[in-house]
């Protein structure tokens, strides 16, 4: 009898210990006390910009073959044609992978998270060639994956969680890229001819962000829109000549983040919204005051910013960031000719919808995102919330479906969600519940973080060192 009691006591202690350990693991925030090292903390002397090496942007070129295509689909920049990460082509896509995914092609790329733009049957990606030590704009066939041409320039990089991170912007006449060290290059998208190059470090005294440039360029009516965040906060560059046509002063010395510029129209006024390290701002995109600062706020000011502003309806702007920053919902207000912003909601990542790396999708008055790793019990889950209250989830993907820092994209009423490990999930778009359809392993590498692109029924994704295209057409 005593033996039984002793055994029962030992078992009880073991169960209690396991319960305590499990509870600690469940509620523990692994990045609660994490402190980001930002430029200037080491108190080193300011960089002497005159000593920066003379980089000849776009100096080298090689044509591999001539390939024509009848395809007309477009994913022409970061987040696609409408800048909402939603493909609106009238093409029926699969709901299941069947026996196996239809992999159209796969190519090796340099270590990084840069993602492609697609235009009329061609795939464009900025890549880093470690053997040549060069940034390269590479052009591939969407149908076959064969490389058509490549333009590159020598620049020395040291790996820092990958290297290339941006997405080109493409039109019929121009393609703009931004390399890891803030080098802007403009080429002819058909033949790869170099039009001009711009070194933002030299021209604007830009500080290269942590983990290199993450800002993706924008082309608006043949003007390249960039945010150097050095001498000037934002600038418009003529795509034809490479000459600056307007600029925005930067008196607060805001720094370049990994976020990208988003267009917005409010009360008939078109503006560019940018979230710099320092604050959020709106800059006039039309009229005689083009380039002038319309409004700004530093109420939400994280030291590391990767997601871009999400423009909601009725003048609202949603912004989120990682490393414990959480999220904020702003309301833009116009009084006479002046604009201002007020805070609707602000909260920590454990209290509502937030994201560390990917920019949330806004659809049918709902926001969709993958929660960051510091979101408590919901970390890394794909979630949905209504846009009038970002602290309440309509649904989550559950504890068994977590996706890390992976990207997601919407097309044909479906979400394609890529996990860190290269497994892709298809889920039905719903504002009432998470509806899982199928999943399959696509990539065998690590850090599948780069945004996806889809055009003509082809879905393109990547891990740290491979770019893969799968055919997701239903027929």
C-alpha positions, 0 to 999 in steps of 0.5 A: 500500500505504501509502495502504491502511495509512493508511486502515486506521489512520484507520478503526481510530481512528474505530471505537475512538473510537466504541466508547469513546463508546458504552461511556461512554454505556452505563455513565454514570449521569446522576444520580450526583452529583445533589443534591436541594434540600430545604426548609431548605437555603437557611437562610431563616427559618421560615414565619410561618403566620399570614400564610398567605392565608385560603383558603375550601376548596370555596367555589364550585360549578357543575352542568353536567348530570344524568347517570345510569349503570347502571355499577357498576365501582369504582376508588375510590382510589389503586391501586384497590379492593384497593390493589394496582393490580390490577383484578379485575372479571370483564370480558374485555379486549382483547389487541390494539388492532386497527386503532386504539384505541377512544377513548371520550372525551378532555378537557383538564385542568390541567397536572399528574399527578393521576389519577382515581378511578372510582365507579358510572359517575362519574370524579373528578379533582382539577385545577388551573384556571390561568385561575381560579387554583383547585383543582377537584374535577371529576366526569365521566361514565365513558361519555361524558366529559361534565362533570357538576359541579365544585367549586373554591376559589381558591389561587395556585400556581406551576407546578413540573413540573405542579401537581395530583398526587393521586387522590381517595378515594371511597365511597358517602357521601364523596369526599376530595381533597388539593390541591397545597398540602395542602388537604383537601376532603370532598364528597358524591360524588353531588351535589358538596355540600361537607361540610368542608375542612381546611388542613393547613398551618394546622391542623398546620403541615405543610410543603408537599412539593417539587413539591406534595402527592403523598399520596393520601387514604384512607377507612377506615370513614368516617374520612379517614386523612391524614399531615400530618407537621407537629404530628402525624405522622398523623391520623384525621378524621371524614368526616361532621363534619370533626373529628379523632378521633385523631392520632399525635405527631411527635416526630422532626419527620418531613416529608410525602413524596409517598408515600401511606399503605398498610394492613397486617395483621400477626399480627392487628394492623391498621396504617397504614404510611407512608414519610415524609421521615425514615423508615418507620413503622407506626401502629395502625389498630384498638383502644384504641391506634388512632393510636399508633405501633407501630414506626418505622425510619430505616435507609432515609431518602431525601430524595425519596420518591414510591413508596408502601410495597408490603405483601408477605406474611408481614409483609414491606414493600418500599420504593423511591425515586429519585435513587440511593436504590435499594430496601430489603426489611424484615421486620416482627417481633412480640415479645410486644406490641412490633413491630420491623423488620429489614432483609432486603435493601438495594441501589442501583438498579443492583443490583436492582428499584427505582422512581423514581416509580410504586409496584411491583405485587405479584402471585403472589410477584413484584414488577413495576416500571419501573426508574429512569433511574439503573439502569444498562443496565436503566434504564426497562425493565419488570422482574419479580423474585421477592419472596425476592430483589429483586436477581435479575430473572426477566425484563426488557422488553429494551433496545428496550422502555423506558417512562420514568416511565410508569405500569402497571396489571394487569387480566384477566391483562394489563399495560397499560404507558404510556410517557412519550410516551403510547404504551401497551403490552399485555403478558401477565402472566407470572412467567417471561417478558415477553410482548408483545402489542400497543402503540398511540399514545394521547396526543400530549402529554408527561409521561404520568406520572399513574397509570391507572384502570380500571373497567367495561372503560374504561381512563383515562390522562393526559399533562400536559394531557389525560385520555383514556378508551379502551374496552378491552372485548374485545367 
